[in-house]
Amino acid sequence: MVKVGNDVTIRWGRALQEFRSSRGMTQSALGRALGVGGTAISNLERGVRRPSHENLQLLDSTLETGGKLKRLWTELNQSGHLAWLGRLSELEQEAVSIQEFQNQLIPSLLQTEEYARMVIKAVTPWMPSEKVEESTRIRVRRGTRFLEGESPFMVVVLSETVFTNPVDSGAVMRRQLEHVLGVAGDGRIVLQVVDAGRHPGLVGPFKILTPHTGPAIAYTESAYKGQFVDDATAVAEFRLRFGHIQAEAAKPSASLDRVRKALEGMSDD
C-alpha cells in the first residue's frame, strides 16, 4: 500500500522540492549532503515522511533558504493553513515579480498615506483612531520599502472602476493618482487599465507573488482577511486568470493616458 501524506506534509514537501530544484540538486545529491538516501528525500517531498528537527536545520543550511523551510513547517503545524512565514510584507520583499489585479482600489503598495488612511477608515469605520493610524503606518511602511528597493518587478491591472467610481473625488484622490503616475513611469512598475464589464477579474482582487526560490504564491483579499494559496494547480489558475485580464486591458502607454484623463476630472478640494 502506498503511504499518503497529510495536507501539512504535502504542502511542506512541495516547498522542499521547489527549493531543491532551484538549486539544481538531485534527490540523491541532497540525500548525500544530509547523510541519507535519495529515497528519504523523495519521501519528504511526497509528504509521506515528516522532517525531524535536525533535518529541518540541515535542509535550510544545505539549500541556503535562510531558515524558510523550518519556519514554514512551524507555520503549517500551528495553524493548519499556509501563512507563508506569516507576513505578506516578507513575501513582497523577497519576490522577483508581483502581478496584481484590483477592481476597486489602488494597490496597497502604491497607496499614499492620505489615501491609505481614508480607505482603512472607510472599510472599518468602527476602528479606533489609534488603530487606524497604526494600520496606516504599517501599510505606508510596506509601500516605502517596496518603492525604495530595486525589485520586485510589478505588473498592475486596474479596473476602470477605480477611476470612474473612486473612493474620493477630491484632493486625496488627485494626489494619489499623481503618485501612481510618478511611480509607474520608472519602468519597474507596469500599469494597465481594463474596462469594467465581463472579464475574469470579476471574482475580486488578487496578486501572484513569485519568489527567488520556492513556489509562487497567490494572495486573495476578503472582508475577513487575506488568504494565501500555494496549491500549484490553483496558482496556475490565478496566472491564467491574470493573463486573460491583462490581454483585455489597454496597453501601458494608453493606460497612463487614462489615468491622466481621470486626474483632469479631479478637484483640488
Secondary structure as GFF3:
##gff-version 3
##sequence-region A 1 269
A	DSSP	alpha_helix	7	22	.	.	.	ID=ss1
A	DSSP	alpha_helix	27	34	.	.	.	ID=ss2
A	DSSP	alpha_helix	38	45	.	.	.	ID=ss3
A	DSSP	alpha_helix	53	63	.	.	.	ID=ss4
A	DSSP	alpha_helix	68	79	.	.	.	ID=ss5
A	DSSP	alpha_helix	88	94	.	.	.	ID=ss6
A	DSSP	beta_strand	95	102	.	.	.	ID=ss7
A	DSSP	three_ten_helix	108	110	.	.	.	ID=ss8
A	DSSP	alpha_helix	113	123	.	.	.	ID=ss9
A	DSSP	alpha_helix	129	148	.	.	.	ID=ss10
A	DSSP	beta_strand	153	159	.	.	.	ID=ss11
A	DSSP	alpha_helix	161	164	.	.	.	ID=ss12
A	DSSP	alpha_helix	171	183	.	.	.	ID=ss13
A	DSSP	beta_strand	189	194	.	.	.	ID=ss14
A	DSSP	three_ten_helix	200	203	.	.	.	ID=ss15
A	DSSP	beta_strand	206	211	.	.	.	ID=ss16
A	DSSP	beta_strand	217	220	.	.	.	ID=ss17
A	DSSP	beta_strand	227	229	.	.	.	ID=ss18
A	DSSP	alpha_helix	232	248	.	.	.	ID=ss19
A	DSSP	alpha_helix	252	264	.	.	.	ID=ss20
###
